[in-house]
Amino acid sequence: MGNLQSKLGFHTAKYRAGGSAEETGPVRAVQQHGPVHADAVTSVAALEPDLCVSGGRDKSVAVCRWRSGAMLRRFGGHEREVTKVASALDSSRVFSASRDKTVLMWELHGTPGPRQRFPGHDLVVTGLAVSPDGSQLCTGSRDNTVCKWDVETGERLGRAAISRNLVTHLCWVPGEPYVVQTSEDKTIRIWDSRELRVAHTFPAKRHIQTCCDVSRDGWLCLSSSTGSAGEGGEATLWDLRQTRSRLREYRGHFQTTTSCVFLPRGPALAPSIATSSYDSTVKLWDRDTGACLATLCLGGSGPLASLAVCDSSTLLCASSGSGIHVLRTSGRADLALEEVAAF
């Protein structure tokens, strides 16, 4: 990792597709706000309209205004590192998973302590997804299990175990009772949350699957892969409709791709996606052609852990070395990506 970082350089640079640095004069200064976590940020998620929630190695959960970097709330209750954070749309409740084997629910406008606890996994919780209506929660763990919970009561409604299914991520399909799951066994599963059973399994990939995301229309799914030295590290587009097949791959990261997200389609823009990686880069891709549209190197940030979509032009990126980065897309025919702030 050290050799790769030294090659990338300890500065922020903006790149076009093809890898050459953009010649547009001085790079805009990045606005630096005080860090919200005392250690690596492991997960970040967007809250509407201008808030985000993050979790870190410092065991805390923070809610901030991403436009200003101002922290509104800090929650403490986990005994070990926070691994994932999540929230339902238009909800004041946020959820955090941890290496302490539990999930906690917090009220944005409530008391500092957790509103609800969800214990029951035997190992670190690595998957967290909230149903669109906010009433149910799905969790996954390295203990090979997926669990379903009632948010109001904290009751566990179901538990399913599959051998070697070390869960890495969960994502609820908008408007549907289905949950997409990635695993260290290199497969992507679709769970029917009503009976907590596997409804479909995609063909296994060559590498561990680290993350997943679902398009807003519920038709498409993304997954990302581990990798090293340019081998693996791709993101994959899957069809969630009747064909349920692999549609496209996005290759270009040198190391593990840790996060993949669909981006809202802006005016006159082709559908696009974003990925982040241990190689300290964030890439934008044309969803339909697989072409890399832009690459941003966050030199000195260390491995990048998580992406969150704020609006049609703004992304958040959680890093192990320098907190949360605010990234902005610009241009239409020639898309670019730049860092504008960090906190």
N, C-alpha and C positions, 0 to 999 in steps of 0.2 A: 504493500500500500504506500509506503514511504517513497519508493522510487517513482511510482505513478504520480503522486502528488507533486513531487519536485519537478516533474516534466510539465504538469499542468500549470504550475506557477501559483504564487500566493496573491492573486489579484482577481478581480472580477472582470471578465471579458465577454463581449457580445459577438456571436458568430452567426453567419448565414448558413444555410444548407451547403454542404460541401466542405465545411470545416475551416474556411479562411476567415480571418478576423475582419470585421466590418470597418471600413475606412470612412468614418463620419465625423472626424474631429474628436475633441475631448469627450470622454465618457461622463455622463451625468453622475454627480456625486451621490452616493448612497446615503440616505438619511438614517443615522444610527440612533436608536432609542435604547433605553436601559433594558438589559435582558430580563425576561420574565421567569426563566428557569436557571438554577444554579449549576446545572449539568446538562448533558445531552438531551435534546428534545426528541422523543421517540415517536410521537404521533401528533397530528394536527387535523382539525376538522372545522369547516366553516359553519357559522350560525348566521341566520338572517336577522337584520339586513347587513350589518357591518361588523359583526362579532366573530370571533373564532375561539375554539377551545383547544387546549394542548395539554399533553402529558409528558413527563420527563423522568429521567433517571433519578432526579431528586425526590421522587415519590409524590410529587404534587400535581394538581390539575389547576390550570389557569384559564380564565376567560378574559379576553382582551378585545379592544377595538383595533382591528388590523389597519385602519387608515392612519391612526396616530400612534399605535404601539402602547396606548394607555391600558393598564391592567385594571379590570373592574372587580374581579373576585379571584381569590386563591383558595382552593380546597385541599385539605390535608386529612388523610385517614388511611391511606395505604401503608403497609409495612415494608413494601419493596417497590422496585421500579414500576412505573406505569407503562404498559405496553401498547394499549389502544385507547382512543377516545372516540365517541360517537354521539349523535343526537338525531332526533326526528325533526323533519322540517316544521317550522313555525311552532317549535316547542321550547319551553323554558327549562327543560330537563336535559342534563348531559350525563353521559355514562362513561365510566373508566374501568378498564381491565388492568390486571397487574400480575406481576410475578408472585405475589402473595396468594395466588389461586382464587381470588375473589373479583367480583364486579361490584362497583358502587354506583348509585344514582344520586345526583346532586340537583338541587333546585337553584336556578340562577338567581332568583329573588328570595330565597329562603335562608335558613340558618347555615352556618359554616359547616356543620356536620352532614354526613350522608343521609339522604331521605330514605333510601332503601339499600339493602345488602342482598347480594346474590352469591352465596357460598355453595360449594358442591363439586367443584373440579378438584382433581387430585394433583394437578401440575399447573404450571403457568398458563394463564388465559391469554390466548393469542388471536382470537376471533371475536368480533363484537358487531352486531347489526341490530338496528331498531326497526320495527315494522313501520310502514308509512304513516299509520294512524297513531303511533306512539304507544300502543297498548301492550305490545309483546316485545320480547328481547330474545335474540339467539346468541349463544356464546359457544366458542370452540376452544379446545385446549390441546396441549401436547400429550394429554392423557388419552388421546384417540376418540374423544367424545364430543358430540354436539348436544347442547341443552336448549330447551325453550322455557321461558319464564313469563309469568304474569307481572307486569310492571307495577301495578297498584299493590298487590299483596306480597310480592316477592316469592310466590309459590312456584316451584319447578313443575312445569306442565308436561315435560317429556325429556327423555335422555336416550340417545342412540350412540352406540359404540361400534366402530369398524376397525379391525386390526390394521395397524400401521398408518392410520389416518391422523397424522400429526398436523393439526389444523394450523394454517398460517394466516388466513384472513377470511372474513365473511362479509357479504354484501347483499342487502335485500333488493329484490327486483321490484321497481316502482309499480304500484297498482296490482301486484300479484301476491299470492301466498307462497312464493318461492324465494329461496335463499341460495346464492352462489357461494361456493367454498373452495379455497385452494389448500393444497396439502404438501407436506414433505414427501409424500409417495408419488409426486409428479403428476397428479390428476386434478381435474376440476370437476366437482360434483354439484348437481342442482338438487337441493332438498325441498320437498313439499312440507312446509311448516305445519300444515294441518294435522298430519299423521307422523311428522318427523321421520320421514323415510326418504331414501334417495330416489328421485324421479328419473335422473339421467346422469351418466358419467361420460365425460368426453375422453377420447383416446389419450393415453398417458403421453406426456412430453418427455424429453430427454433429461430435463433438469427439474429440480425442486421448484414448485410454483409458490411465489412469495406474496402475491397480492392480486386482488380482482376489483373490477368496477363494472357497473351496468349502465347502459345509456338511459337517458330519461324516458324514452319511449318503451323501454323494456325489451327491445328486440336484439340488442347486441351486448356482448360481454368482452371485457379485456382481462388478460392475466399476464403476469410478469414472471421471469425466470431468474434463477441464480446463474452465475457465470464468473469466469476469470480469464485474464489474458486474451480477451476478445472472443472466447468460446462461450456460447450460451448468452445469457443476459438479454434475450429478446423479449419483446411483448408480443402477445398473440391476440387476434380478434376472432371471436367465436359468434356463431349464429344461434340465438336462443329460440328461434322459431322452429318450424317443423323439421327443417333440414338438420339443425343442431350440428353444424360442421365448422371446421376451421376455415376462416376466410382469408386471413392475411397475417404476415409477421413483420415486425418492425425491428431491424437489426442495426446496431451502431454503438451501443454501450460496451465498454471494455470490461466491466465487472458486473456484479449482480444488479439487476433492475429491481428496486425496492418498492416502487409505487407506480401506478398507472391510472390515469383518469381521463374521462371524456370531457371535452371542453364545449361550452355552449357555442352554438353556431352564430357568429356575428354577421352583420350586413356584408354581403358580397364575399363572404369567406367560405371556403370549402370546409366540410366537417373535419375536425382535427382532434388529436389526443396529445397528452403530455406524459412523460415518464421521467423518473429520477433514479439515480444510481449511486452505488458505492464509489464510482469513479468521479464523484463531485460534479457531475453535469446533470442538467435538466434539458430534455429534448422535446421539441414539438414535431408532430408528424401529420402528414395528410392521411386521414383515416382510410380513404378509399384507394389511394395509389401506393401507400407505404413509404412515400418519399419523406426524408427528413427536411423539415422546413426551417428549423432554427435550433441552435445549440447554445446553451449558456453554461459557462464554467464558473462555479462558485469556489474558486481556489481558496484553500485554507479552511474550508468549512468541514472538511472530513467527509465521511460517508453521509449521504443524504438518505433520510429515513421515510419521509411521508409527504404527499402532496394533497392540497385541498383547493377546490375551485370556489372563488368568492363571487365573481361576476364574469361577464363575457370577455373581460380583458385582464383579470387579476387572478394570480395563483399564489398560494402560500406553500413554502417548502420548509420542512423541519430538518435540521442538521445536527450532527453530533458535536460540531465544534463551535458554531457561532449562532445558535438560536434559531429563530424563525425568519425566513427571508420573504419579502414581498416582491413578487415578480409581475411584470406587466408585458403584455403582448402589444405590438404596434405594427402598423402597415396593413395593407390589404393584398395586393398582388405579390408583395415581397415581405412575408411575415418575419418579424424580429422579436426577440425576447430579451428583456433587461431587468436587472435588479434595481429597485427604487428605494427600498428601506429594509431594515432588519431590527428585530427586537427580541 
